[in-house]
Amino acid sequence: MSTTSADELRDEVRRRYAESARAVSEGSSPGCGSGSCCEGETDAVNFGEALYDAEQRGELPEAAARASLGCGNPVLVADLKEGETVLDLGSGGGIDVILSAKRVGEKGLAYGLDMTDEMLALARQNAQQAGVRNAIFLKGVIEEIPLPSDSIDVVISNCVINLSIEKAAVLTEIGRVLRPGGRIGISDVVAEDRLSSEERAERGSYVGCIAGALSQGEYEAGLEAAGFEQISVELTHQVADGMHGAIVKAVKTTQPVQKGLPVIQPAASAGCC
Ligand SMILES: C[S@@+](CC[C@H](N)C(=O)[O-])C[C@H]1O[C@@H](n2cnc3c(N)ncnc32)[C@H](O)[C@@H]1O
């Protein structure tokens, strides 16, 4: 993919999520088809706030729950402990940052990182409404995380890595910011290994979180090359033929590996939803 088309694709992703944030701020739903991973009526059960239980939703301002555009529930799988420092990649309206901040308590810290100004404004407002004081929202891209090395205990993310056009860079950056022994608990859309890039592109758009998905094998190889062990990529629910919501877990090895990353080619965009 040329630099121009990569930049254009990222701009398109940013534009779509700015639209979603504006919809939530105006009191409506980000909605399937307005730039979320969710693209149709039936997707409402596979994406967004439906993936959080009543207890978790009760901890959130209504707008934070409504802004949810994820494909899983990373806070549930990350097993957060008091005092830990957590980073949410592509934090959107802040749902997982707010829940994480409550789990790690006042001695811990929850960072949210997002590239879209409108999402950052919504997330800060939601965190304030939730009464959370140990959450910090940063502007930046997940391919170049604006945090020091070895500073994070847990990286979470909800349906964002599939949107990146430089996935190897994202995995390397996660490995860099995590402390040795740090872990990931990530929800993402993942393709079955049998699907080619073209077949993934046919099944949806990049903006819609489908065309850019890594396969299960690519995810595992990418994490191993980025210095992770105890890797598991578990497919949890089908979102399109051969494409699944998945839980990705791994631990940063205490010894950095000395090998190069494989080249992970994203599927070409099938155009936007
Ligand atoms: C599908 S939404 C998910 C939001 C949130 N994680 C949730 O579960 O509701 C994707 C979010 O990731 C952000 N995003 C997409 N690509 C990004 C990138 N390369 N760097 C930083 N943020 C990105 C978008 O601005 C948007 O807020």
PDBQT file of the ligand as one rigid body, heavy atoms in Angstrom, charges set to zero:
ROOT
HETATM    1  C1  LIG A 301     -14.100   0.745  16.638  1.00  0.00    +0.000 C 
HETATM    2  S1  LIG A 301     -13.765   2.205  17.584  1.00  0.00    +0.000 S 
HETATM    3  C2  LIG A 301     -13.508   1.453  19.137  1.00  0.00    +0.000 C 
HETATM    4  C3  LIG A 301     -13.544   2.424  20.262  1.00  0.00    +0.000 C 
HETATM    5  C4  LIG A 301     -13.465   1.809  21.662  1.00  0.00    +0.000 C 
HETATM    6  N1  LIG A 301     -12.307   0.958  21.799  1.00  0.00    +0.000 N 
HETATM    7  C5  LIG A 301     -14.721   1.060  22.016  1.00  0.00    +0.000 C 
HETATM    8  O1  LIG A 301     -14.637  -0.126  22.322  1.00  0.00    +0.000 OA
HETATM    9  O2  LIG A 301     -15.791   1.667  21.961  1.00  0.00    +0.000 OA
HETATM   10  C6  LIG A 301     -12.135   2.627  17.028  1.00  0.00    +0.000 C 
HETATM   11  C7  LIG A 301     -11.447   3.794  17.741  1.00  0.00    +0.000 C 
HETATM   12  O3  LIG A 301     -10.057   3.731  17.462  1.00  0.00    +0.000 OA
HETATM   13  C8  LIG A 301      -9.558   4.970  17.007  1.00  0.00    +0.000 C 
HETATM   14  N2  LIG A 301      -8.470   4.662  16.074  1.00  0.00    +0.000 N 
HETATM   15  C9  LIG A 301      -8.554   3.994  14.906  1.00  0.00    +0.000 A 
HETATM   16  N3  LIG A 301      -7.345   3.837  14.349  1.00  0.00    +0.000 NA
HETATM   17  C10 LIG A 301      -6.457   4.433  15.199  1.00  0.00    +0.000 A 
HETATM   18  C11 LIG A 301      -5.036   4.616  15.177  1.00  0.00    +0.000 A 
HETATM   19  N4  LIG A 301      -4.302   4.147  14.176  1.00  0.00    +0.000 N 
HETATM   20  N5  LIG A 301      -4.464   5.268  16.221  1.00  0.00    +0.000 NA
HETATM   21  C12 LIG A 301      -5.219   5.764  17.239  1.00  0.00    +0.000 A 
HETATM   22  N6  LIG A 301      -6.560   5.629  17.304  1.00  0.00    +0.000 NA
HETATM   23  C13 LIG A 301      -7.176   4.964  16.294  1.00  0.00    +0.000 A 
HETATM   24  C14 LIG A 301     -10.758   5.681  16.391  1.00  0.00    +0.000 C 
HETATM   25  O4  LIG A 301     -10.611   7.080  16.449  1.00  0.00    +0.000 OA
HETATM   26  C15 LIG A 301     -11.903   5.174  17.268  1.00  0.00    +0.000 C 
HETATM   27  O5  LIG A 301     -12.114   6.001  18.387  1.00  0.00    +0.000 OA
ENDROOT
TORSDOF 0
